[in-house]
Amino acid sequence: KSLGGGIVVVLSERDKGDMEADIAELEFDFMGTFVICRSGSPLVLTDLRKVSVSTARSIIVLAEVENADQSDARALRVVLNLSAVKEGLKGHIVVELSDVDNEQLVKLVGGETVGTMVAHDVIGRLMIQCARQPGLALIWESILGFENAEFYFRRWSQLDGMRFEDVLISFPDAVPLGVKVAARHGKIVLNPDDDYVLSEGDELIVLAEDDDTYAPGKLPEVRRGNLPSNVCTKKLPERILFCGWRRDIDDLILVLDAFLAKGSQLWLFSEVPIAERHRKLQDGGLHYDQLLNTTLVHREGNAVIRRHLEGLPLETFDPILILADEALEDAPVNADSRSVATLLLIRDIQSKRMTERARQVRVEYEPATPGTWILEMKQASNRTIVLSEILDSRTKNLVSMSAISDYVMSNELVS
């Protein structure tokens, strides 16, 4: 908005008219930006020249909605093709990959000008973090989303020679996060030491409302006080449920195991036969002796069949994660429909069990102190976090507005 817009070029093998019609249906304010659609293949050099790829400020290679390995193989070919543009590239390349195992190969081919984003891996790791820290999903969405504050790089010559601890309190309308160090070929250093001194050419990284809404001010006076005592509470074992089977579930299990306290349980509930699960986990590089804190509990069943879900102790789990199932990965709408159905069933079963327990408690403890059983039920209902993985942002908006899920993670964060 502050720049008055720019130019975004979309190169795709789809028909130009169809692309323009789809973009027009989005009905958002372009703020002066022109969107130009061109039919062609990024695998053809002449088509890349048709969109003047050599003058682009940045190039984004999107993953295809197909098999993960096929999509990544195509992305690798596009990167090879871009490196063959004889005019050279002005901007950097960002490649969306589907499988973390293919990341190193793309970086090897693309060199330092290529950045990679493994969407599937990022969403999986964020889901685990957000399931364990209530409210974290809203923070990620605020920082990485298209509303509120964003990250900005900028050089402020008046800060040269200043220590980073003073830079931290010099911006009333921004949060300094790190430095792009000129002396180290633009290396990004997040949260540098307090005694780091900004040098000529260094750019400051901040979180701010917009690129024209912040500037350094006078150094404020700081009243120093005593630090509060740091009270670390002991981690307790947890019981977690995964509904569905992800392609990279072995990686998720290892990440989760590192966070949990010893004696925790991870229940895996999906239609994948248990013998096949053992094979898939081993093929992914997971061996059970690697798990230091977690015991795996396998249950077979269909997450959209009520009687299958009723066989699980749904009211006893700390967080419940509804994963976009591997079998429906190529069909985002179908995957989301299944996730929403599972979510509704889980919430309904939990609600009915809590109501029944509340009724029994009232009978057993009559006459009870007025309101105590209500408080107990409220605490029980607040105990289980349900986190849904949604692939289509339109479904995410629907689920968020209906308030049937605590948090929703979707590919919109990756965008």
FIDOSE-333074 format. One record per residue (C-alpha): x, y, z. Coordinates in steps of 0.1 Angstrom, whole numbers, plus 2048, in hexadecimal, padded with zeros to 3 digits. Layout:
residues N
+-----+-----+-----+
!   X !   Y !   Z !
+-----+-----+-----+
!   X !   Y !   Z !
...
+-----+-----+-----+
This chain:
residues 415
+-----+-----+-----+
!   X !   Y !   Z !
+-----+-----+-----+
! 800 ! 800 ! 800 !
! 81C ! 818 ! 809 !
! 82D ! 812 ! 7E8 !
! 80E ! 818 ! 7D3 !
! 80D ! 7F4 ! 7C6 !
! 823 ! 7E0 ! 7AF !
! 822 ! 7C5 ! 794 !
! 81B ! 7A0 ! 79A !
! 81F ! 789 ! 77D !
! 80F ! 766 ! 77E !
! 81D ! 74C ! 765 !
! 809 ! 72C ! 763 !
! 7FF ! 712 ! 74A !
! 7DB ! 71B ! 751 !
! 7C6 ! 730 ! 739 !
! 7CD ! 756 ! 73D !
! 7A7 ! 75D ! 73E !
! 7A1 ! 743 ! 759 !
! 7BD ! 751 ! 76F !
! 7B0 ! 774 ! 76C !
! 78C ! 769 ! 774 !
! 798 ! 756 ! 793 !
! 7AC ! 774 ! 7A0 !
! 78F ! 78C ! 79A !
! 779 ! 775 ! 7B0 !
! 790 ! 77B ! 7CD !
! 782 ! 79F ! 7D0 !
! 79E ! 7AF ! 7E4 !
! 7AD ! 7D1 ! 7E3 !
! 7CD ! 7D0 ! 7CD !
! 7D8 ! 7F2 ! 7DB !
! 7E6 ! 7FC ! 7B9 !
! 7F7 ! 7DB ! 7B0 !
! 7F3 ! 7CD ! 78D !
! 7EF ! 7A8 ! 789 !
! 7F9 ! 79B ! 767 !
! 7F1 ! 777 ! 75C !
! 804 ! 765 ! 741 !
! 7FE ! 741 ! 734 !
! 81E ! 72D ! 731 !
! 835 ! 714 ! 743 !
! 851 ! 71E ! 75B !
! 863 ! 6FF ! 74C !
! 867 ! 712 ! 72A !
! 881 ! 72D ! 728 !
! 86F ! 741 ! 70E !
! 850 ! 743 ! 725 !
! 866 ! 74F ! 742 !
! 874 ! 76A ! 72C !
! 850 ! 773 ! 722 !
! 84A ! 77E ! 746 !
! 86C ! 78F ! 749 !
! 877 ! 778 ! 765 !
! 89A ! 787 ! 765 !
! 88D ! 7A9 ! 772 !
! 876 ! 79B ! 78D !
! 87D ! 7A7 ! 7B0 !
! 874 ! 784 ! 7BD !
! 868 ! 763 ! 7AE !
! 851 ! 74C ! 7C0 !
! 84F ! 728 ! 7B3 !
! 82E ! 719 ! 7C0 !
! 828 ! 6F4 ! 7C8 !
! 810 ! 6E1 ! 7B2 !
! 7F1 ! 6D0 ! 7C1 !
! 7FD ! 6AD ! 7B9 !
! 814 ! 692 ! 7C6 !
! 82F ! 6A1 ! 7DD !
! 84D ! 692 ! 7CB !
! 83F ! 69C ! 7A8 !
! 839 ! 6BF ! 7B4 !
! 85C ! 6C3 ! 7C2 !
! 86C ! 6B4 ! 7A3 !
! 859 ! 6CE ! 78F !
! 865 ! 6EA ! 7A6 !
! 889 ! 6DD ! 7A2 !
! 886 ! 6DF ! 77C !
! 878 ! 703 ! 77F !
! 896 ! 70D ! 794 !
! 8AE ! 6FD ! 77B !
! 89C ! 710 ! 75F !
! 89E ! 731 ! 772 !
! 8C4 ! 72C ! 777 !
! 8C7 ! 728 ! 751 !
! 8B9 ! 74B ! 749 !
! 8D6 ! 75B ! 737 !
! 8CD ! 77E ! 741 !
! 8D1 ! 774 ! 765 !
! 8B8 ! 77A ! 782 !
! 8B4 ! 79B ! 794 !
! 8A0 ! 78D ! 7B1 !
! 8A0 ! 76F ! 7C8 !
! 88B ! 74F ! 7C5 !
! 874 ! 740 ! 7DF !
! 86A ! 71C ! 7D8 !
! 84C ! 70B ! 7E9 !
! 854 ! 6E6 ! 7EF !
! 83E ! 6CA ! 7FA !
! 857 ! 6B2 ! 80A !
! 873 ! 6BD ! 821 !
! 88A ! 6A1 ! 813 !
! 88C ! 6B3 ! 7F2 !
! 897 ! 6D4 ! 801 !
! 8BC ! 6CF ! 800 !
! 8BB ! 6C5 ! 7DB !
! 8AA ! 6E6 ! 7D1 !
! 8C2 ! 6FA ! 7E6 !
! 8DF ! 6E8 ! 7D6 !
! 8D3 ! 6F1 ! 7B3 !
! 8C7 ! 714 ! 7BB !
! 8E3 ! 720 ! 7D1 !
! 8E1 ! 73E ! 7E8 !
! 8C7 ! 750 ! 7D3 !
! 8AD ! 735 ! 7DB !
! 898 ! 734 ! 7FB !
! 882 ! 716 ! 801 !
! 861 ! 713 ! 814 !
! 856 ! 6EF ! 81C !
! 831 ! 6F7 ! 822 !
! 827 ! 6D5 ! 82F !
! 844 ! 6D4 ! 848 !
! 83E ! 6F8 ! 854 !
! 819 ! 6F3 ! 85B !
! 81F ! 6D2 ! 86D !
! 839 ! 6E1 ! 885 !
! 823 ! 700 ! 88B !
! 806 ! 6E9 ! 893 !
! 81A ! 6D8 ! 8AE !
! 826 ! 6F8 ! 8BD !
! 803 ! 707 ! 8BD !
! 7F3 ! 6E8 ! 8CC !
! 80B ! 6EB ! 8EA !
! 809 ! 711 ! 8EE !
! 7E5 ! 71D ! 8ED !
! 7E3 ! 73F ! 8DB !
! 803 ! 73A ! 8C7 !
! 7F0 ! 735 ! 8A7 !
! 7E1 ! 758 ! 8AA !
! 804 ! 766 ! 8AE !
! 811 ! 754 ! 890 !
! 7F4 ! 760 ! 87B !
! 7F8 ! 784 ! 887 !
! 81E ! 784 ! 87F !
! 81D ! 770 ! 85F !
! 7FB ! 779 ! 852 !
! 7F1 ! 795 ! 83A !
! 7E1 ! 7AA ! 855 !
! 7F2 ! 7BC ! 872 !
! 818 ! 7BF ! 874 !
! 832 ! 7B1 ! 85C !
! 858 ! 7AE ! 85A !
! 86C ! 7CA ! 84A !
! 891 ! 7D0 ! 842 !
! 89F ! 7F3 ! 842 !
! 8BF ! 805 ! 846 !
! 8C0 ! 822 ! 860 !
! 8E1 ! 834 ! 85D !
! 8DB ! 847 ! 87D !
! 8DD ! 826 ! 890 !
! 900 ! 81F ! 885 !
! 917 ! 819 ! 8A3 !
! 8F9 ! 813 ! 8BB !
! 8F8 ! 7F3 ! 8D0 !
! 8DB ! 7DC ! 8C9 !
! 8CD ! 7DF ! 8ED !
! 8C8 ! 804 ! 8E6 !
! 8BA ! 7FE ! 8C3 !
! 89F ! 7E7 ! 8D3 !
! 88F ! 804 ! 8E6 !
! 894 ! 81F ! 8CA !
! 874 ! 816 ! 8B6 !
! 853 ! 820 ! 8C6 !
! 83F ! 810 ! 8AA !
! 853 ! 7F2 ! 8A0 !
! 865 ! 7D4 ! 8B0 !
! 88A ! 7CF ! 8A5 !
! 890 ! 7AA ! 8A0 !
! 8B2 ! 7A7 ! 890 !
! 8CC ! 7B4 ! 877 !
! 8D5 ! 7AD ! 853 !
! 8FB ! 7AF ! 857 !
! 90C ! 7C1 ! 83A !
! 92F ! 7B5 ! 845 !
! 923 ! 790 ! 843 !
! 914 ! 792 ! 81F !
! 8F1 ! 79A ! 82C !
! 8F0 ! 77E ! 846 !
! 8D0 ! 780 ! 85B !
! 8D7 ! 781 ! 880 !
! 8B7 ! 77E ! 896 !
! 8B8 ! 78A ! 8BA !
! 8DD ! 794 ! 8BA !
! 8F0 ! 79A ! 8DA !
! 8E8 ! 7BA ! 8ED !
! 90C ! 7C7 ! 8E7 !
! 90A ! 7C2 ! 8C1 !
! 913 ! 7E4 ! 8B0 !
! 901 ! 7ED ! 890 !
! 91A ! 7F5 ! 874 !
! 917 ! 807 ! 853 !
! 902 ! 7F4 ! 83A !
! 8EF ! 7E0 ! 855 !
! 8CA ! 7DD ! 850 !
! 8B2 ! 7DA ! 86E !
! 897 ! 7C0 ! 86E !
! 877 ! 7CB ! 87F !
! 853 ! 7C1 ! 884 !
! 83D ! 7DF ! 87C !
! 81A ! 7E8 ! 86F !
! 828 ! 7F4 ! 84D !
! 849 ! 800 ! 83E !
! 840 ! 825 ! 843 !
! 831 ! 823 ! 866 !
! 851 ! 821 ! 87A !
! 871 ! 834 ! 880 !
! 88C ! 836 ! 89B !
! 885 ! 850 ! 8B6 !
! 898 ! 85E ! 8D4 !
! 8A7 ! 844 ! 8EB !
! 88D ! 842 ! 908 !
! 897 ! 842 ! 92C !
! 894 ! 81F ! 93B !
! 88E ! 81A ! 960 !
! 89F ! 7FA ! 96A !
! 890 ! 7E2 ! 983 !
! 895 ! 7BF ! 990 !
! 88E ! 7A2 ! 979 !
! 871 ! 78C ! 983 !
! 87A ! 76A ! 991 !
! 879 ! 74F ! 976 !
! 861 ! 733 ! 981 !
! 864 ! 714 ! 96B !
! 847 ! 6FC ! 970 !
! 84E ! 6D8 ! 96C !
! 842 ! 6C8 ! 94B !
! 827 ! 6AE ! 950 !
! 820 ! 690 ! 938 !
! 806 ! 697 ! 91E !
! 7EE ! 683 ! 909 !
! 7EB ! 68E ! 8E5 !
! 7D5 ! 682 ! 8C8 !
! 7DD ! 684 ! 8A3 !
! 7BE ! 67E ! 88C !
! 7CA ! 675 ! 869 !
! 7EB ! 66B ! 859 !
! 803 ! 685 ! 84B !
! 81E ! 67E ! 832 !
! 838 ! 68B ! 84A !
! 829 ! 67E ! 86A !
! 84A ! 66E ! 874 !
! 85A ! 691 ! 875 !
! 83D ! 69F ! 88A !
! 841 ! 683 ! 8A3 !
! 866 ! 68A ! 8A8 !
! 860 ! 6AF ! 8AC !
! 844 ! 6A9 ! 8C5 !
! 859 ! 690 ! 8D9 !
! 873 ! 6AB ! 8DF !
! 859 ! 6C2 ! 8F0 !
! 846 ! 6A9 ! 905 !
! 84D ! 69D ! 929 !
! 858 ! 679 ! 92E !
! 83A ! 661 ! 931 !
! 825 ! 674 ! 916 !
! 80E ! 661 ! 8FE !
! 807 ! 668 ! 8D9 !
! 7E9 ! 657 ! 8CB !
! 7E8 ! 652 ! 8A5 !
! 7C5 ! 64D ! 898 !
! 7C0 ! 647 ! 873 !
! 7B5 ! 62E ! 859 !
! 7D9 ! 623 ! 851 !
! 7DE ! 5FF ! 85C !
! 7F5 ! 5FD ! 87A !
! 80E ! 5E6 ! 868 !
! 810 ! 5FF ! 84B !
! 815 ! 61B ! 864 !
! 834 ! 60A ! 873 !
! 842 ! 606 ! 850 !
! 83B ! 62B ! 846 !
! 84B ! 638 ! 866 !
! 86A ! 623 ! 861 !
! 86C ! 62E ! 83D !
! 86B ! 652 ! 849 !
! 888 ! 64B ! 860 !
! 876 ! 648 ! 881 !
! 880 ! 62C ! 899 !
! 86D ! 628 ! 8B9 !
! 88C ! 628 ! 8CE !
! 892 ! 64C ! 8C3 !
! 873 ! 657 ! 8D7 !
! 880 ! 661 ! 8F9 !
! 860 ! 670 ! 908 !
! 843 ! 663 ! 8F4 !
! 831 ! 641 ! 8F1 !
! 81D ! 63C ! 8D1 !
! 7FA ! 62E ! 8D4 !
! 7EB ! 621 ! 8B3 !
! 7C5 ! 621 ! 8AC !
! 7B5 ! 618 ! 88A !
! 795 ! 629 ! 880 !
! 784 ! 642 ! 869 !
! 784 ! 665 ! 877 !
! 762 ! 66E ! 867 !
! 750 ! 650 ! 875 !
! 741 ! 659 ! 897 !
! 743 ! 636 ! 8A7 !
! 768 ! 634 ! 89E !
! 76F ! 655 ! 8B0 !
! 759 ! 64B ! 8CE !
! 772 ! 62E ! 8D4 !
! 78C ! 649 ! 8DE !
! 78F ! 65B ! 900 !
! 78A ! 67D ! 8EF !
! 785 ! 68F ! 90F !
! 7A7 ! 685 ! 91D !
! 7BE ! 693 ! 903 !
! 7D1 ! 6B4 ! 909 !
! 7D2 ! 6BF ! 8E4 !
! 7C1 ! 6AE ! 8C7 !
! 7D0 ! 6B4 ! 8A4 !
! 7BB ! 6AD ! 885 !
! 7D4 ! 6A8 ! 869 !
! 7CC ! 6AC ! 844 !
! 7CD ! 687 ! 839 !
! 7E8 ! 67C ! 822 !
! 7CF ! 669 ! 80C !
! 7BD ! 68A ! 804 !
! 7DB ! 6A1 ! 801 !
! 7D5 ! 6A6 ! 7DC !
! 7B1 ! 6B1 ! 7E2 !
! 7B1 ! 6CE ! 7FB !
! 78B ! 6D3 ! 7FB !
! 785 ! 6AE ! 803 !
! 7A0 ! 6AE ! 81D !
! 791 ! 6CD ! 82E !
! 76E ! 6BE ! 82D !
! 77B ! 69F ! 83F !
! 78D ! 6B5 ! 859 !
! 76E ! 6CA ! 860 !
! 759 ! 6AA ! 864 !
! 772 ! 69B ! 87C !
! 773 ! 6BC ! 890 !
! 74D ! 6BE ! 893 !
! 74B ! 699 ! 89E !
! 767 ! 69D ! 8B8 !
! 757 ! 6BC ! 8C7 !
! 734 ! 6AC ! 8C8 !
! 741 ! 68C ! 8D9 !
! 755 ! 6A1 ! 8F3 !
! 737 ! 6B7 ! 8FA !
! 71F ! 699 ! 900 !
! 738 ! 687 ! 916 !
! 73E ! 6A7 ! 92B !
! 718 ! 6AC ! 92E !
! 714 ! 688 ! 93A !
! 730 ! 68B ! 953 !
! 722 ! 6AC ! 960 !
! 700 ! 69A ! 965 !
! 711 ! 67D ! 978 !
! 725 ! 695 ! 98E !
! 706 ! 6A8 ! 998 !
! 6F4 ! 688 ! 9A2 !
! 712 ! 679 ! 9B4 !
! 71A ! 698 ! 9C8 !
! 6F8 ! 6A6 ! 9D0 !
! 6F6 ! 6BE ! 9E0 !
! 715 ! 6CE ! 9D1 !
! 721 ! 6F1 ! 9D6 !
! 70F ! 706 ! 9BC !
! 723 ! 70B ! 99C !
! 740 ! 6F3 ! 9A4 !
! 737 ! 6D9 ! 98B !
! 732 ! 6F3 ! 970 !
! 755 ! 700 ! 977 !
! 763 ! 6DD ! 975 !
! 752 ! 6D7 ! 954 !
! 75F ! 6F8 ! 946 !
! 782 ! 6EF ! 950 !
! 77E ! 6CD ! 93F !
! 772 ! 6DC ! 91F !
! 78E ! 6F5 ! 91F !
! 7A8 ! 6DA ! 924 !
! 7A7 ! 6CB ! 901 !
! 7B5 ! 6E1 ! 8E4 !
! 7A9 ! 6D6 ! 8C2 !
! 7C0 ! 6E2 ! 8A5 !
! 7B5 ! 6DD ! 881 !
! 7CB ! 6DD ! 862 !
! 7B9 ! 6ED ! 846 !
! 7C7 ! 6EF ! 822 !
! 7AF ! 708 ! 813 !
! 7AD ! 72B ! 822 !
! 788 ! 72E ! 81A !
! 781 ! 710 ! 830 !
! 797 ! 720 ! 84B !
! 782 ! 73F ! 84C !
! 762 ! 72A ! 84F !
! 770 ! 715 ! 86C !
! 77E ! 734 ! 87D !
! 75D ! 747 ! 87C !
! 749 ! 729 ! 889 !
! 760 ! 727 ! 8A8 !
! 75F ! 701 ! 8A8 !
! 785 ! 6FE ! 8A8 !
! 79D ! 70E ! 8BF !
! 7B7 ! 714 ! 8A4 !
! 7BA ! 70E ! 87F !
! 7DB ! 70B ! 86C !
! 7DA ! 70E ! 847 !
! 7F0 ! 714 ! 828 !
! 7E7 ! 739 ! 82B !
! 804 ! 73D ! 844 !
! 81C ! 72F ! 82A !
! 810 ! 749 ! 810 !
+-----+-----+-----+
